[in-house]
């Protein structure tokens, strides 16, 4: 696993997390 892979993984995780937060706010 290269540094670039970990950065891409972190970015993807952040996108997924913000998407989940957006959905939670939308339904609350």
LONU-674334 format. One record per atom (N, C-alpha, C): residue number from 1; residue in one letter; atom name; x, y, z. Coordinates in Angstrom, 1 decimal. Layout:
! residues N
{nr->NUM | rest->A | atom->CA | X->X | Y->Y | Z->Z} $
...
//
This chain:
! residues 28
{nr->1 | rest->X | atom->N | X->0.8 | Y->-1.2 | Z->0.0} $
{nr->1 | rest->X | atom->CA | X->0.0 | Y->0.0 | Z->0.0} $
{nr->1 | rest->X | atom->C | X->0.9 | Y->1.2 | Z->0.0} $
{nr->2 | rest->X | atom->N | X->0.7 | Y->2.1 | Z->-1.0} $
{nr->2 | rest->X | atom->CA | X->1.5 | Y->3.3 | Z->-1.1} $
{nr->2 | rest->X | atom->C | X->0.8 | Y->4.5 | Z->-0.3} $
{nr->3 | rest->X | atom->N | X->1.6 | Y->5.5 | Z->-0.2} $
{nr->3 | rest->X | atom->CA | X->1.0 | Y->6.7 | Z->0.5} $
{nr->3 | rest->X | atom->C | X->-0.2 | Y->7.3 | Z->-0.3} $
{nr->4 | rest->X | atom->N | X->-0.1 | Y->7.2 | Z->-1.6} $
{nr->4 | rest->X | atom->CA | X->-1.2 | Y->7.7 | Z->-2.4} $
{nr->4 | rest->X | atom->C | X->-2.4 | Y->6.9 | Z->-2.2} $
{nr->5 | rest->X | atom->N | X->-2.3 | Y->5.6 | Z->-2.0} $
{nr->5 | rest->X | atom->CA | X->-3.4 | Y->4.7 | Z->-1.8} $
{nr->5 | rest->X | atom->C | X->-4.1 | Y->5.1 | Z->-0.5} $
{nr->6 | rest->X | atom->N | X->-3.3 | Y->5.4 | Z->0.6} $
{nr->6 | rest->X | atom->CA | X->-3.9 | Y->5.7 | Z->1.9} $
{nr->6 | rest->X | atom->C | X->-4.6 | Y->7.1 | Z->1.8} $
{nr->7 | rest->X | atom->N | X->-4.0 | Y->8.0 | Z->1.0} $
{nr->7 | rest->X | atom->CA | X->-4.7 | Y->9.3 | Z->0.9} $
{nr->7 | rest->X | atom->C | X->-6.0 | Y->9.1 | Z->0.2} $
{nr->8 | rest->X | atom->N | X->-6.0 | Y->8.3 | Z->-0.9} $
{nr->8 | rest->X | atom->CA | X->-7.3 | Y->8.1 | Z->-1.6} $
{nr->8 | rest->X | atom->C | X->-8.3 | Y->7.4 | Z->-0.7} $
{nr->9 | rest->X | atom->N | X->-7.8 | Y->6.5 | Z->0.1} $
{nr->9 | rest->X | atom->CA | X->-8.7 | Y->5.8 | Z->1.1} $
{nr->9 | rest->X | atom->C | X->-9.3 | Y->6.7 | Z->2.1} $
{nr->10 | rest->X | atom->N | X->-8.5 | Y->7.6 | Z->2.6} $
{nr->10 | rest->X | atom->CA | X->-8.9 | Y->8.6 | Z->3.6} $
{nr->10 | rest->X | atom->C | X->-10.0 | Y->9.5 | Z->3.0} $
{nr->11 | rest->X | atom->N | X->-9.7 | Y->10.0 | Z->1.7} $
{nr->11 | rest->X | atom->CA | X->-10.6 | Y->10.9 | Z->1.1} $
{nr->11 | rest->X | atom->C | X->-12.0 | Y->10.2 | Z->0.9} $
{nr->12 | rest->X | atom->N | X->-11.9 | Y->8.9 | Z->0.5} $
{nr->12 | rest->X | atom->CA | X->-13.1 | Y->8.1 | Z->0.2} $
{nr->12 | rest->X | atom->C | X->-13.9 | Y->8.0 | Z->1.5} $
{nr->13 | rest->X | atom->N | X->-13.2 | Y->7.7 | Z->2.6} $
{nr->13 | rest->X | atom->CA | X->-13.8 | Y->7.6 | Z->3.9} $
{nr->13 | rest->X | atom->C | X->-14.5 | Y->8.9 | Z->4.4} $
{nr->14 | rest->X | atom->N | X->-13.8 | Y->10.0 | Z->4.1} $
{nr->14 | rest->X | atom->CA | X->-14.4 | Y->11.3 | Z->4.5} $
{nr->14 | rest->X | atom->C | X->-15.6 | Y->11.6 | Z->3.7} $
{nr->15 | rest->X | atom->N | X->-15.6 | Y->11.3 | Z->2.4} $
{nr->15 | rest->X | atom->CA | X->-16.7 | Y->11.5 | Z->1.5} $
{nr->15 | rest->X | atom->C | X->-17.9 | Y->10.6 | Z->2.0} $
{nr->16 | rest->X | atom->N | X->-17.7 | Y->9.4 | Z->2.3} $
{nr->16 | rest->X | atom->CA | X->-18.7 | Y->8.5 | Z->2.8} $
{nr->16 | rest->X | atom->C | X->-19.3 | Y->9.0 | Z->4.1} $
{nr->17 | rest->X | atom->N | X->-18.4 | Y->9.5 | Z->5.0} $
{nr->17 | rest->X | atom->CA | X->-18.8 | Y->10.0 | Z->6.3} $
{nr->17 | rest->X | atom->C | X->-19.7 | Y->11.2 | Z->6.2} $
{nr->18 | rest->X | atom->N | X->-19.3 | Y->12.1 | Z->5.4} $
{nr->18 | rest->X | atom->CA | X->-20.0 | Y->13.4 | Z->5.2} $
{nr->18 | rest->X | atom->C | X->-21.4 | Y->13.1 | Z->4.5} $
{nr->19 | rest->X | atom->N | X->-21.4 | Y->12.1 | Z->3.6} $
{nr->19 | rest->X | atom->CA | X->-22.6 | Y->11.7 | Z->3.0} $
{nr->19 | rest->X | atom->C | X->-23.6 | Y->11.1 | Z->4.0} $
{nr->20 | rest->X | atom->N | X->-23.1 | Y->10.3 | Z->5.0} $
{nr->20 | rest->X | atom->CA | X->-23.9 | Y->9.7 | Z->6.0} $
{nr->20 | rest->X | atom->C | X->-24.4 | Y->10.8 | Z->6.9} $
{nr->21 | rest->X | atom->N | X->-23.6 | Y->11.8 | Z->7.3} $
{nr->21 | rest->X | atom->CA | X->-24.0 | Y->12.9 | Z->8.1} $
{nr->21 | rest->X | atom->C | X->-25.1 | Y->13.7 | Z->7.4} $
{nr->22 | rest->X | atom->N | X->-24.9 | Y->13.9 | Z->6.1} $
{nr->22 | rest->X | atom->CA | X->-25.9 | Y->14.6 | Z->5.3} $
{nr->22 | rest->X | atom->C | X->-27.3 | Y->13.9 | Z->5.3} $
{nr->23 | rest->X | atom->N | X->-27.2 | Y->12.6 | Z->5.2} $
{nr->23 | rest->X | atom->CA | X->-28.5 | Y->11.8 | Z->5.2} $
{nr->23 | rest->X | atom->C | X->-29.1 | Y->11.9 | Z->6.6} $
{nr->24 | rest->X | atom->N | X->-28.3 | Y->11.8 | Z->7.6} $
{nr->24 | rest->X | atom->CA | X->-28.9 | Y->11.8 | Z->9.0} $
{nr->24 | rest->X | atom->C | X->-29.5 | Y->13.2 | Z->9.2} $
{nr->25 | rest->X | atom->N | X->-28.9 | Y->14.3 | Z->8.8} $
{nr->25 | rest->X | atom->CA | X->-29.5 | Y->15.6 | Z->9.0} $
{nr->25 | rest->X | atom->C | X->-30.8 | Y->15.7 | Z->8.2} $
{nr->26 | rest->X | atom->N | X->-30.8 | Y->15.2 | Z->7.0} $
{nr->26 | rest->X | atom->CA | X->-31.9 | Y->15.3 | Z->6.1} $
{nr->26 | rest->X | atom->C | X->-33.2 | Y->14.6 | Z->6.7} $
{nr->27 | rest->X | atom->N | X->-32.9 | Y->13.5 | Z->7.4} $
{nr->27 | rest->X | atom->CA | X->-34.0 | Y->12.7 | Z->7.9} $
{nr->27 | rest->X | atom->C | X->-34.4 | Y->13.0 | Z->9.4} $
{nr->28 | rest->X | atom->N | X->-33.6 | Y->13.8 | Z->10.0} $
{nr->28 | rest->X | atom->CA | X->-33.8 | Y->14.1 | Z->11.4} $
{nr->28 | rest->X | atom->C | X->-34.8 | Y->15.3 | Z->11.6} $
//
